[in-house]
Amino acid sequence: MQLHVHWFDNAGAGPDPEEVLLAVKVNDTKVAFKSGYNKYLKVDGRDGAVKGIADAVGAMEQWEPVFQVPLEGGRCPCSK
């Protein structure tokens, strides 16, 4: 698995495309995420990797956010 994170504080000159992620409402329960390169994020069915390669929103580009109440001590249920 590869993880790429890019961030620079460029003193207000605006974000680089790697730093942009826009949530787009699809319906009442789902959203799509559009990158700064105008591509939508999708799950690759072959290896399960998240990739920003789609030009339009289809079934694989739709995400359903799940919000959970934090555990005691403020920890997220998904954290160690």
C-alpha positions as CSV (number, residue, x, y, z in Angstrom):
1,M,0.0,0.0,0.0
2,Q,1.3,3.5,-0.9
3,L,0.3,6.6,0.9
4,H,1.1,10.0,-0.6
5,V,0.5,13.2,1.4
6,H,1.5,16.6,0.1
7,W,1.2,19.8,2.0
8,F,3.2,23.1,2.0
9,D,2.5,26.4,3.8
10,N,3.0,28.7,0.8
11,A,2.0,31.9,2.6
12,G,-1.5,32.3,1.2
13,A,-0.7,31.7,-2.5
14,G,-3.5,29.1,-2.6
15,P,-3.4,25.3,-2.4
16,D,-1.6,23.0,-4.8
17,P,-3.8,20.5,-6.7
18,E,-2.6,17.7,-4.4
19,E,-4.0,19.7,-1.4
20,V,-7.6,20.0,-2.8
21,L,-10.4,17.6,-2.0
22,L,-14.0,18.7,-2.7
23,A,-17.0,16.8,-1.4
24,V,-19.8,16.8,-3.9
25,K,-23.3,15.7,-2.7
26,V,-24.7,12.9,-4.8
27,N,-27.9,12.3,-2.8
28,D,-29.1,12.4,0.8
29,T,-26.7,9.6,1.9
30,K,-23.8,9.7,-0.5
31,V,-21.0,12.0,-1.6
32,A,-18.3,12.0,-4.3
33,F,-14.8,13.4,-3.8
34,K,-13.2,15.5,-6.5
35,S,-9.5,16.2,-6.5
36,G,-7.6,19.3,-7.5
37,Y,-6.9,17.6,-10.8
38,N,-10.7,17.5,-11.6
39,K,-10.8,13.7,-11.2
40,Y,-13.1,11.8,-8.9
41,L,-11.8,9.3,-6.3
42,K,-12.9,5.7,-6.8
43,V,-12.1,2.3,-5.3
44,D,-10.2,0.1,-7.8
45,G,-12.0,-3.2,-7.9
46,R,-8.8,-5.1,-8.6
47,D,-6.7,-4.2,-5.5
48,G,-9.0,-2.0,-3.4
49,A,-6.8,1.1,-3.7
50,V,-8.4,4.5,-3.8
51,K,-7.5,6.3,-7.0
52,G,-8.3,9.7,-8.5
53,I,-8.8,8.7,-12.1
54,A,-12.6,9.0,-12.9
55,D,-13.9,11.9,-15.1
56,A,-17.5,11.5,-13.9
57,V,-19.4,10.2,-10.9
58,G,-20.5,6.6,-11.2
59,A,-21.3,3.8,-8.8
60,M,-17.6,3.3,-7.8
61,E,-17.1,7.0,-7.1
62,Q,-19.9,7.3,-4.5
63,W,-19.0,7.2,-0.9
64,E,-21.4,6.9,2.1
65,P,-20.0,8.7,5.2
66,V,-20.3,6.9,8.5
67,F,-20.2,9.1,11.6
68,Q,-19.6,7.4,15.0
69,V,-19.8,8.6,18.5
70,P,-16.3,8.7,20.1
71,L,-15.4,6.2,22.7
72,E,-14.7,7.1,26.3
73,G,-11.7,9.4,26.4
74,G,-12.5,10.9,23.1
75,R,-10.9,8.1,21.0
76,C,-12.3,7.2,17.6
77,P,-13.6,3.6,17.4
78,C,-11.2,3.1,14.5
79,S,-8.1,4.3,16.3
80,K,-5.6,2.2,18.3
